[in-house]
Amino acid sequence: MPRVWFWRLLALATTAIVLVALYREGSATGEWWRGSPAVAILDGLDALLVRNGLAPWKRFGFLLLGIVCFLCWRHWQMARLAYLPGPVDVHQFTNATPDEKAPVDDVKSRLCRHLSETHIYPPYAGPADPPPKGFLDVAEKMDTRTTNPVLLALQALPRLWPRTGYLVTGSLQIRQQEPRYGISATVTSFLGGGRSAMTTQWGRSWDEATCKTAYWILATVLPVTRLAKIAPWRKWLGRELPADLFEAYNEGKKAQDNRQLDAALWSYARALRSDPFNADLRLMVASVQEDLGLFLDALDTYQGALAIGELTGRYSDHLWSTRRRRLTHPWRYLLGILGYVVRRRESIKLRYQYACTLAYSERTVEHWFEEDAVGEREKVHRQMRERLREAFVDRYWPAALAFAEQADEQSAKDWFRRILQESPAATRVVLQIAAAQEIYRLREDIVLARLVPGTQSAATRTVLRVARDVWTPLRLSKALHEWREQGWQPARLDGAGVPTPVFDRSGSLRHWWGRTARRRAQAITVSWPPSVELLDRAISRAQRRWLRWPHLSSYDYYTAACTYGFALYGYPPDSPGVEQLACKAVAQLRASLACTESGVAARLRAWIVSSDPDLAPLRHQPEFWHFERDEYPSLKLFFPRPDKVINLRMSAYVKELICEGASLLEQTWHHRGLQSGEVDIHRFLDWLSLDLQTWETLERIARDRARYWRDRADFIHLVRDAVDPARVAAAGFPPAVPGFDDVVMAGSEDFDWADLRSPDLIEELVQQRIDRVDRTISAMETTFARRGCDASLRDSNRLCGREMRDGRLREGLSREICNGHSARWRGVMEHMAKSGLSVTANEPADIQQRP
């Protein structure tokens, strides 16, 4: 590891010694300026450089001190460039291939581009010198024929001063077996005697080999830089980072930024196999799962991340610790929290995301009790529920004390385990209580967590106060109301025959919540829905700041807007409270965007207008439509959004995925059929084997209606393996998961605009389009997938049983087989094109630009 601070202190110490020596020499030769240190130092320099009054041993001592001081500062600069990291000097590559026309310069340029795209490495890449940054860099470019000693010194100093942190050299290689194209690269650090590392990376094309080489270079450099102190590389500081892990993470991040979510999840799964204890990586996996609508999978990912490296029951004991126990053992509590946060800097963000996922129980419970999974997805879903059931019963059994037959641990666990199998409404209630407890404990722990650097997250104290006092109690109130409407009553009632409350003196949270927080939460849960005045007063109290400082952040306003928006679920459409709540929610949203930077506000658009479940009832209000048109103008016809836009988006995505994949395979088989000459039999059998795997994957997709992400990811990778990489890149495959505004629903023009203002009619229209896509995908199993499998097997057997000459096939036979497979994939493309959904890009390629 570069010891930057050590060499900085050593350089400052040697500089101080040189200045003291000059000061003593200048003070000894003068009289009236003895009290002026600066003038004494200048006089010492004058005696050293101009006058000849110094003894030779003194001159030798000053020369030795100057050299040592310069070397210390030079070594500090080398350590600094290695730690930042500084610019990487990419030298000219050599051509070690038999082909004299190998693209050496092109490969070097691509390597520099790949290094720059990771946002880890500075944009400069040699072999030219870095751009000048100071006077010495400019002085180096002066005329070299000068005899002035001052100018000669100015030209020599920049050449002795390091300006690059690492040196990269390489050569191009080619071999017979696949992958054929390789790059042998060497990374050398100018720190520590020029330590170096070398590798040879291979790919199916020069671009793939260049990309793998860039990932290896960055994986080699990153653990010794300051970037290893931030997520997700904290555990790799000073260690050897596997290049496969770094490649998988960057490919997943790139795919996630491009909204290629199946490919992103596939790459993150590869990264987790190399680094299973990386909680930051699991957070990114959970974010992709939520974008894909896999809310139960995301909850399972958060639960697994919480259990990493912790003893069994330690987190649960802290979660349900009473105030009396914390006051009895204050130091053990304080040191335990600080130690936990120091070990896991991501714990605040992780716990907040986990609590929010628990609070969104309407989405999680719906996936928990669904029974439409088939094949591998059904097995994964069953295992996930069993794992989460045991984890929830062990951790959240105190939340069921108010509802079990007896107020003891075993009865609460038995009741909790039973309702997780039988009652969605009761499950929602218990998960809401668990989310409230998580938020309450996190609100107390965040005070100590702020003392540890690197724990910043969107969960500010105000956000957690609003969530604790208003947001989670409001969600719990709705869950209790729906539970009672369904006729399910808790096993134990109070003396008046009323279900035991949650926040009062006899409730399930009475032992763990403070009196003030419990009373504020109880005021919200008394009735559903709460009055507008009560809700407004509670949010204003939670947002209150001492002396109005510091100012409220963007996320503080946004949490309040979500609370107002969720309260709209309890009001009929024509109620007078609807307009008041909608206006207050929109006002909070406008305040949130006013505190947000322009780029961040643009990235928040999809979450605000489509994804956030708390804002679903608000999106049907005219006030929100005006807000959307003001803040995010689209300049096209506005279409009201359903409550769950993710289902429509995924249906449109699946349709585009199968259409584009089938189109690429159809073009590939057509191109193979046009190839002149005889085809090698082994190569043709490999084509048929890969095509058989693709048809089998398509059959699984059709059987499960494309609900399982791994089947879709397998289809993506099989298409990439079969199709030429240049053609895949030109087609932009796989397609991105579209936004709601990009989805075009055929036939929606038949609906009247006044009818579409009704939420029920919007849901009906969207569900009709989703059902149509599902029927189209299901019909593909028997119509195309099974026939494609049979055709691939029949052609393989036909070739294996045929007499061959020199391992070659006749051109007519190969063209016949290729044309048959091309026609089958074209049939798949035309079949899916009739499903009724299409995607239009926001920025078409042929848009007229201003000259």
N, C-alpha and C positions, 0 to 999 in steps of 0.2 A: 504494500500500500504506500502511495506517496505521502511522505510526512511533511506536509506543507507548512504547518505551524512550527515544527521543529526548525526547519531551515530558515523560516522567516525570523524567528527569535535569534538564531545563530548569526544571520546576516545583520540584524540590527545591533547585536552585541559587537561584532567586528567593526561595524561602522562607528559605533560609539568609541571603541578603542582608538581607531584612526583619528577621530575628531579630538579626543583627549590628548593624543600625542602631538597633533598639530597645535592645539591650544597651549600646551606646555612649552613647545619650541617657540611659538610666537611670543608668549609672555616673557620668556627668558631673554629675548633680543630687544624688547622695547621697554619704555618707561611710562609715558603718560597715558598709554592705552591699556594698562594692565587690567582695568575693570571692565573692559569690553570684550566678551568672548568671541563675538563674530569677527571683530577686527584682528584679534589675536590669532584666530584660525587662518584668516587671510594672510597675515604676516608669516605664519608658519609655512603656508604654501609658497609664498614669495621666497622665503629662505630655502625651501626645498627645490624649487624649479628654476629660479632666476639667479639668486646669489650663490656664491661658492663658499659660504662660511661654515657649512656643515661637515662634520667628520665623515669619512667613508663608511664607517660602521653604522652611523645614523642613517645615511642614505640607503644602505643595504636593508636596514630594519624597516624604514618607511616603504621601500619597494616590496619587501616581503609582506608587510601588513596590507598594502594595496592589492597585491595578488590574491591573498587569502580572502580579503573582503569581496573582491570581484567574483572569485570562485563560489563564495557562499551565496551571493546574490544570483549568480548564474544557476547554481543548483536549485535555489528556490524557484526560479522561473521555470526550470525543467519540471520540477515537482508540480508546480501550478498548472502547467500545460497538460501534464499527465492526469491531473485530478479533475480538471474542469469538465470535459476534456478539451484540449486545444485543437487547432487544425491538424488534419491528417494529410501528410504528404504522400499522394498516390503517384508513384513514378511510372514511367512508360513501361508497358508490358512487353514481354518478348514472345516471339512466335516459335513454339517448339513442335509445331505440327508439320506434316509433310506438305500441307497446302500453303503455298506462298501467298495466297490471297485471303488468308484468315483475317477476320475483322478485328485486328488488334486495337486500333484506336476506338472503334465502336464499342468494344467490350469495356475498355477503360472508362469511356464516357458513361456507359450504362452503370458501371460500378459506382461512379461518383453520384449518379442520380439516385440509385438505391440507398446509398449511405445518407444522402440528404433527406430522403423521404421519411426516414424514421424519426426525424426531429431530435435526434440525439447527437448527431455529428454536425459541425459547422459546415456551411455551404462550400467553403474553399477546399479544393482538392488539387494538388500539384499537377504537373511538375513545375509550373511557374511559381514564382515567389508570391507569398500572400500580399494583399494590398497594403500600402504603407499606412501605418497608424501613428507615427510620430516623427519628430525632427530627424532622429538618427536614421530612420528608414529612408527619408528623402536624401539625407546626406550621403548615403551609400551609393546613390545613383550619380554622384558628381564625377567629374573628369578624373580618370585614373592616372593621367600623365602629370598631375600636379606634384610639386616638390615641397609644398607647404606642410610642415609637420603637424599643424593643427588639423588641416583637412585630411591628412593621412590617418590621423587618429580617429577622426569622425567616420572614415570609410572602414577602418578595421574593427571598430567596436560593434557595429551591427552584424558583421560576419561572425563574431564570437558570441553574440547574444542569441539564444535559442528562440525560435518563432513557431515551431511545429512540435506537436506532442508525440506523434507516431509516424512511422514510415511504412508504407505498403508497397511491396513489389510482387510481381506475379508473371506467370507464363501460361500460354494457352496449350492445352493437351487435347488429343483425339485418340480414341481407342475403337476397337471393332465391336465389342459388346455394348448393349444398351444399359444405361444411358451413355452416349458416345462423347459428349462434349464436356471438357473439364478445365478447371483453372487451378493451378498451383499457386497459392498465395502465401506470403510471409509478412507478418506484422512485427515490427521492431519498435521497442520503446527506447527513447533517448535517455531515459532515467535508469539508473542502476547498472551501468556498464553495457547498455544496448541489448537487453534481453529480448528474445524473439520467439515466435511460435509459427509453425508452418502446417498447412493442410492442403489437400486436393479435393475440391468439390466437383461433383458430376451432375449433369442434367441432360434432359432430352433436347434442349436447345441452348444456344449461347446465353439467351436471356435468363433461363432457369438456372444455369450454372452461375451466372453473375449474381443473381439474387441470393442464392445459397452462400456464395462467397462473402457477400456483404453482410449477411446475417452472422456468419462465423466471425468476421472481423469485429463486429460490434459486440458479440457475445464474449470475445476474448478481451476487449478493452473495458467493457462496462463495469465488471466487478471491482476495478481499482479506481473508479471515478466517483464523484459525488452523486452521480445518478443512482448508485447502488444503495443510497440511504433513503430513497423514496420508494413508494409502492410501484410495482409489485416485487421489487428486487431487494428488499431489506435483508432477507436471509442469505443473500448471495454475496454480501460485502466481503471482499478479500478471498473469495472461493472461486473455483473453476465453474463457470456457468455453461451448461450444455448448450451447444449450438441448436440442437433440435428443439429444446424448450424455448429459446429465444425466437426461433423461426415460427414455431406454432403460435406463440403469443402475438407476434407482429402480424402474421397472416390473419389470425382471428380478429385483431383490432382493426386491420384494414377492411376486412369483410363486414365488421359491425358498423364502421363508419359509412360504408356503402350500402347498408341495410340488406346485405346478403346474409341473413341471420342463420340459415341452416349451415352454410359454410363456416360462419363464425363459431357456432356451437361445436361443430366438428373439430375445428382447430383448437378451441379451448379445451375440449376433451383430450386431445393429444397432449396439450401442455399440462393438464392435471395429472396425466399418467407419469410425467417426469417430475412434477412438483406437487404431490397430493396435499401437502400441509400448507399451501399458500392460500391464506384466507382472502387476500386481495384479488387473486385470480378467481376464487369462487364467487366473489361479489360481481365480477364481470360476467361470469356464467349466469348468475341469477338475473342480471339485468337483461341479457339476451333472452332468457326463458320468459321473462315477463313481457318482452316485446313480441314474442311468438304466441302469447296467450297461455303459456304453460305455468299457471299460477301455483298449482300444487307442486310442480317440480321446483319452482323457485323457492317455495317455502321449505322443501326438503333440502335444498342447497344451503339456505341460510342456517337451518338447524344443524347440518353437518359442519358448517364453518364455525358455529359456536362451540361445538364439541371438540375442536382440534386442540390437542395438547393440554387439555384440562382434565383433572381428576373427576371421577364420577360423583355427581352431586354437589361439587363446589359451586358451580354457577347457580344451581337451584337453591342452595343454602343462602347464598348472597341475595338472590331475588326475593326470597320470602323471609328475610331477616327482619326482626321487629326493632322498633326504635329503642326499646328497653335494652335489648342485647347490644345494640351499637353504642348506647350510652354507657353500658357496663364495661365494654371492652373498646374504648375509643381508638387506642393506638393500633390494635389489631385490625380494626375496620379501616382506618385511614391508610395504613401501610399495605393492607391487602388490596385496596382499590388502586393505589398508586403502582404497586407491583404488577397488577394485572394490566393496567394501561401501558406501562413501560414495555412489558413483554409483547403486548398486542396493540400497536398504535392504531390499528384499524377497528378496534372494538367499538368505539362510539358510533361510527358510521354503520358498522355491521348490525349492532343492536337496534339502531333506529330503523334501518331497512327491514329487519326481521319483525319489529313491532308493527310497522305499517302494513306489512304483508299479513300478519295476524289480524289486524283491524279490518282489512279488506276481506272480511269473512264471507261475504256473499259470493265472491269469485272463487275463493278456495273451497268452500263447502260444496258448491256446484260441481267442481271437478272431483271432490272427494267421493261423492255418491253417484257419479255417473257410471253406467254399466254398458256403454256401447263400444268399449275397446275390444279389439280382437288381436290374436297373434301375440307377437312379442310385446306390443304395447300393453296388452291386458296383464301379462305377467309382471312387467315393470311397475304398472299401476298398483297391482295387488301388493307387491313387495314394498312399495313406497308407503302405502297406507298402513301396513303392519309396522313398519319402522317408525313412522310418525306417531302412530297410536301409542306405542310403548313409551316413546319419548315424551309425549304430551301427558300421559297418565302419571309418569314419574315426576314431571316438573310442575304441572298445573293442577294437581289434585286439590290443593287448598281452594281453588276457584269453585269447586263443586261441593264444598262443605254446606252451603246454604240450601242445596237441592237434594242431597242424598237422604236415604232413609234414616241414617244415624249420623251425628256430627262427629265422626271419627275418620281416620285416614283410610282404613280398609273399605268402609262403606262408600266413601267419596271416590276411591279408585274404581270400585266395582261399578258404581253408577256412571262414572265418566267413561269407562270402557264400553259400557252397554249403549250409551247414547251416541258414541262415535260410530256405532254400527247400525243404529236404528233411526235416529231423529236428526235431520238436518237443522231444524229450528233450534233444538236444544244445543247442538254443536256450535251453532253461530253464537249463542249466548255465552257459552263457556270460553270460546276463543276471543270474544270481545272483552271478557273479564281478564283473560290472560294478557291481551294487548294493553289494557289499562294498567295492569300491574307492571308490565315491562316499561311503559312510558313513565310511570311514577318513579320507579327505581332509577331509570336513566336520568330523569330530571335532577335527582339528588347526586348522582355520581358525576355529572358533567361539571360540577363546581370544582372537584378535585382533578378531573381529567384535563381541565384547561391549564394546569400547571405543567403538563408534559407536552413538549413541542411535538408537532407532527400529528396531532389528533383533531385538527380542524375538520368540521363537516358542516352540512347544511342544518344540522340539528342544533340551533342556538338555544339559549335559555328561554327566550320568548317563545320560540316555536314549541318547545317542550311544555311550557306553561300553558299555552293555548291547547295543545293536544291533551294534556293531563286534565285540565279543568273543564274543557268544552268538547273537544273533538271526539275523544274516546267515550266519554259519558253519553254524548248524543248518539253515537253508533250503537252503544249498548242499549239505550232506551228504545231505539227502533227494533233491535233484535228481540228484546223482551216483549214488545208490543206484538210482533208477528208470531212469537211463540204462544202467547195467550190467545191470539185469534185462531190458531189452529187447534185449540182445545187441549193442548198438552200442559199439564200442571206438574210442578215439582212434587216429589214424594213427601216432603215435609212442609207443612203450612204453619203459620202462626196461629194464635188463639182466635182470631177473627176469620180464619179460613182464607187468608190472603197469602200469596207466595211471599217468602221471606225476601225483603229488599237486599240490595247488594252493598250500599254505602252507609246504611244507618248503623246504630250501635249493635244490632244483632246480625248484620250482614256478613258476607263472606270476606270482605276486605277491611273489617273493623280493626283487626290486630295489626295491620301493616301500613295503613294510611294515617297521616296526621289529621288532626281534627279539622283544620282549616281547609285542606284539600278535599277531605271527605265531604264536608258540608257543601262546598262549591259543586262538586260532582253530583251530589244527591239532588241539588236544586235543578239540575238539568234532566235527571232521570225520573223526576216525579211524574211527568206526563209526556205523552208523545202525540203531536209534536209540541215542543216548547213555544211559548209566545215569542213574538219578534222582539218585544221590549226586554224580556229576560235574556234572550240570546245576545242581543246587542250589548246589554250591560255586562254580561259575563265575558264577552270578547274584549270589550274596552278595558275591563279590569285586568285581564290577562296580558294585554299589550301595554299596560301602563309602565312607564320608566321613571326611575328616580331622577328628578330635576330634568326630565325629558332628554337624558343622555345615557348611552349613545343612541343615535337615531335608529329607528326600525329598519331592518334589512328587507331585501326583496322577498326572501322566503318567509319572513314574519307576516307580511301582508298576504302572501299567497296561501299560507295555512289558514288565515282567517277567511279568505275567499272560499276555500274548500269547505269550511265549516258552514258558512252561510248557504253554499250551494247544496250541501247534503241535507240541510234542514228542509229544502223544498220537497223532499220525498213525502213529508207528512201533510202537505197542504193540497187540497183539491185545485184543479186548474183555474177555477173562477174565484178562488178565495182572495180577499183583499191583502192577505199577508204575502202572497206570491210576488206581487210587484215590489213590495218593500224589500223582501229578501233578495230578489234578483238585482235591484238597484244597489243594495249594499255589497253584494258579492262582486258585481261589476266594478264598483268603486274601489274595492280592495285589489282587484286584478289590475286596474289602471295604475294604482299606486305601486303595485309590485313591478310592473313593467317600467314605470318611471325611474325606479331605482336600479334597473338592470341595464347592462351594456347592450349595444345594438346587436352584436353577434350572438350573445347569449339569448337575447329575446327572440331572435330568429329561430334558434334551436329549440326554444320552449314552445314553439307554435303547435307542433303535432301533439305534444302532451296536453296543452291547454284545450285545444279545440276538438280533440278526438279521444285521448287516452285516459285522462284522469277520471276514475269512477265517481269521485265526489261531485264533479261538475256535470254529470250526465243529465240530471233534471234541469240544470241551468241552461243547457244548450237548446232547449225547446222554447226559451223565452225570447221575446223580441229584443229585450235589453242586451242580451248576449250577442244576438245577431248584429246589432249596431256596433257593439264593442269589437267584434271580429272584423267587421268591414272597416272600422277606423284604424285598428292596430295592425291588421294583416290583410290589406286589400289584395284580392285575387283577380279582380277585373273580369269576372265571369259569373255565370248564373250560380246563385247560392242554392245548395241542396241541404235540407235539414238532416242532422245526424241521428242515427239510432243510439241506443244506450250502449251497445257492445259493437263497436266498429271493427274490433279485431277479427271477428268471424268473417265479415265481408272482405276485409283486406287479405286474410289468409286464403279465402276461396279464389280471389282474383290472382293472388300470387301462385297458387298451385296450378291454376289454369295456364298462366304464362310460363311457369317452369316446365310443364310437360310439353307445351307447344314448342317452345324454343329448343328443348332437348331433342324432341322428335325431329324438328327441322334440321338441326345439326347432324343428327345421325342419318337422316335421309340424304343430305348433301354428301356426307362422307361415303356412304355406300354407292351413291351415283358416281362420285369421283373415282372410287376403286374400280367400278365397272368400266370406266373410260380409259383406265391405264392400259397402255399398249404392251405387247409382249406377254409371255407366259408368267404366271404368278407362282411363287414358291408355295408348296403344299403346307408346310409347317406354319408359315406366316398366315395363310388363309385359315387354318384351323384355330390359330390364336384369335383371329378376328371373330370367328364363329363362337368360340368359347366366351369371349367378352360380350358378344351380343346376346348369348344365352343368359348370362348373369344379369344383363340389363333388362331382358324380358321378365325374368323371375322377380327382379326388384319392382318392376312396373306392376306385376301381378299382386305383390304385397301392398303396393300403394293403392291399387284399385279395391282390394278387399277391405282395407281399413279406411277408405275414402280420404287418403292422404293426410291422416291425422297424426301420424307418427313422424317426428322430425328425422329420426335416424334413417328411415326408408327414403325420405327425400334427399338426405345427405348422401346416401349410397348411390342414388340415381345420379346426383350431380358429379360425383367422382368417377363413376363408370363412364359417363358422357365425356368427361375431361380426358380419361385414359384412351377412349376410342377416337376422339376427334383431334385434328391437328391443333396444337396450342395457339398458333396464329389465328386460326379461324374462331377458336373459342374466345380469344381476346377481342377480336373484331366484333363478335356478336354480343359482347358484354354478358356472357353466361357465367354464373346463374343470374337471373333477374333479381332486382331488389324488391323487397316487400313494399308494395306501394302504399302511399298515404291515402286517406279516404277521399281527398279531393281529386286524386288521380284515377280513381276507379270509375268506369263508365258502365252504368246499368242499362242494358238494352230494354226498351219498353217503358222506361220511367216517364217518358213524355206523354204516355196515355193517362197519367194521373193528373188530376187538377191541382193547381198550386194551393188552393184553399184546403183541399183534402190532405195534402202533405204536411200541413201545419199540425195535424193531429199525430201525437206520438204513436198511437196504435197502428195507424195506417203506414207510417214510416217503417215500423217494425215488421209489418206484414209484407211490405214490398221487399225489404232487405231479405227476409227469411225465404221468400219465394225464389229470389236469385240464388241464395245459398243452396237451397234444396235442388235447384236445377243443376248446379255444378256438381253436387254430390251424386245425383242420378247419372250424370254423364261420366263421372269417374268410375262409379260402380259398374256401369255397363261395359267399361273398357276391359274388365277382367276376362270375360268370356269371348268378347268380340275380337280382341286384338292380342292381349297378353298371352293367353294359353296357346293361341295359334302361332304366335311368334316363337314361343318356347319349342313347340313341336316342329316348326320349320327349321330352327337352328339345329335341333337334335337330328332331324332327318338329313339335313345337308352334311352334318359332320359324319354320320354313318355312311352316307353316300360316298363321301370322299375317302374315308378310311377303307372301304371295301372295294374301291376302284383300282384297277391296275394303272400304275403311274410310270412315267418314263422320266428318269433323272430327277424325281421329286418335284416335277413341274405339272401344272394344269394347263389344259388348252384354254386359249383366250375366250372362245365361245362359251365354254362351261362356266368359267369364272364370271363372265359378264351376265350370264343367265342367273346365277345365284345372287350376284350383287343387285341386279335390277329387282329381283323378288323381295329382298330385304328392304331396299329403298322404297318400294311401293307400300310395304307394310308400315313403315315408319311415317310415310306421308299420310296414310289412312289414320294413324293416331293423331297426327297434327290437325287434320281436317275434322276429325271427330271432336276434339277438344275445342276447336275454334267455334263450335256451335253452342257452347255452354251458356252464352248470354252475358258474360262479363268481359270487359277489356280494360286495358290500362293505357292512359295517355300521359306522355311526359309533360312536365311543366315547361321545359325549355327544348322545343324541337330542334333538331340538328340544322334544319334549313331556314332558321329564323333570320330575317334581314337585319344585319347589323348597321349601325350608323357609320358612314364612311369617315 
